[in-house]
Amino acid sequence: MRTATDADFDATVRDVGGAVLVDFWAGWCGPCRQLAPVLDALEADLAGRLTVVKVDVDDNPAVALRYGVTSLPTLLLFVGGEPVHRVHGLRPRSVLRAELDRWIPGR
């Protein structure tokens, strides 16, 4: 899993290419910590089709503000460098996978 900062967010999302799921999180957020292994598993399930990038909102408030992140966890799916889908809150792996599948190319 990659990380991004206010300074390198655009380059990170662009350079990864394909589908990029950005996890806006914070260390104090319990649901964020619960979601981390789910995202690890999804990235493994969708290897070559999805890359997960984490953004700590406490350390990188500008990018969180730019994308209107007001609750945690928030997931933002980018395809071709553009945001296409947003998920708020904790979801089971199967539910999250079904929700993202329709947006991720190369089924």
C-alpha positions as CSV (number, residue, x, y, z in Angstrom):
1,M,0.0,0.0,0.0
2,R,1.3,3.4,-1.0
3,T,1.0,6.7,0.9
4,A,0.5,10.2,-0.5
5,T,1.0,13.7,0.9
6,D,-0.3,17.1,0.1
7,A,2.9,17.7,-1.9
8,D,2.8,14.5,-4.0
9,F,-0.9,13.5,-4.1
10,D,-1.5,14.4,-7.8
11,A,1.7,12.8,-9.0
12,T,1.1,9.7,-7.0
13,V,-2.5,9.2,-8.3
14,R,-1.4,10.0,-11.9
15,D,1.8,7.8,-11.8
16,V,0.0,4.8,-10.4
17,G,-2.4,4.7,-13.4
18,G,-5.4,2.5,-13.6
19,A,-7.8,2.5,-10.7
20,V,-6.6,4.1,-7.5
21,L,-8.5,3.8,-4.2
22,V,-7.5,6.7,-1.9
23,D,-8.1,5.9,1.8
24,F,-8.4,9.2,3.8
25,W,-7.7,8.1,7.4
26,A,-6.3,9.2,10.7
27,G,-4.5,7.2,13.4
28,W,-7.1,8.1,16.1
29,C,-10.0,6.8,13.9
30,G,-11.0,3.3,15.1
31,P,-13.0,2.4,11.9
32,C,-10.0,3.5,9.8
33,R,-7.8,1.0,11.6
34,Q,-10.5,-1.7,11.1
35,L,-10.7,-0.9,7.4
36,A,-6.9,-1.2,6.8
37,P,-6.8,-5.1,6.6
38,V,-9.9,-5.0,4.3
39,L,-8.1,-2.6,2.0
40,D,-5.0,-4.8,2.0
41,A,-7.1,-7.8,1.0
42,L,-8.9,-5.9,-1.7
43,E,-5.6,-4.7,-3.2
44,A,-4.4,-8.3,-3.2
45,D,-7.7,-9.6,-4.7
46,L,-7.5,-6.9,-7.5
47,A,-3.8,-7.0,-8.1
48,G,-3.0,-5.3,-11.3
49,R,-6.4,-3.6,-11.4
50,L,-6.4,-1.6,-8.2
51,T,-3.9,0.3,-6.1
52,V,-4.7,1.6,-2.6
53,V,-3.1,4.9,-1.6
54,K,-3.4,6.1,2.0
55,V,-3.6,9.8,3.0
56,D,-3.4,10.7,6.7
57,V,-5.7,13.7,7.0
58,D,-4.0,15.0,10.1
59,D,-0.7,15.3,8.3
60,N,-2.2,16.3,4.9
61,P,-5.2,18.5,5.4
62,A,-5.0,20.3,2.1
63,V,-5.8,17.3,-0.1
64,A,-8.5,16.2,2.3
65,L,-10.1,19.7,2.1
66,R,-9.7,19.7,-1.7
67,Y,-11.8,16.6,-2.0
68,G,-14.3,17.5,0.7
69,V,-13.4,14.9,3.2
70,T,-15.5,15.6,6.3
71,S,-15.8,12.2,7.9
72,L,-13.5,9.2,8.3
73,P,-12.9,6.8,6.8
74,T,-13.6,8.2,3.4
75,L,-12.5,6.3,0.3
76,L,-12.3,8.0,-3.1
77,L,-11.9,5.9,-6.2
78,F,-9.9,7.5,-9.1
79,V,-10.0,6.0,-12.6
80,G,-7.8,7.6,-15.3
81,G,-6.8,10.3,-12.7
82,E,-10.4,11.4,-12.1
83,P,-12.5,10.8,-9.0
84,V,-15.5,8.5,-10.0
85,H,-16.9,7.1,-6.7
86,R,-16.9,8.0,-3.0
87,V,-17.5,5.6,0.0
88,H,-18.0,6.9,3.5
89,G,-17.5,4.7,6.5
90,L,-16.6,1.1,7.2
91,R,-17.8,-1.7,4.9
92,P,-17.3,-5.4,4.9
93,R,-14.9,-6.6,2.3
94,S,-17.6,-8.3,0.1
95,V,-19.8,-5.2,0.1
96,L,-16.9,-2.9,-0.7
97,R,-15.7,-5.2,-3.4
98,A,-19.2,-5.3,-5.0
99,E,-19.5,-1.6,-4.8
100,L,-16.1,-0.9,-6.4
101,D,-16.2,-3.7,-9.1
102,R,-18.6,-1.7,-11.3
103,W,-16.1,1.2,-11.5
104,I,-12.8,-0.7,-11.9
105,P,-11.8,-1.5,-15.5
106,G,-10.7,-5.0,-16.6
107,R,-13.2,-7.2,-14.9
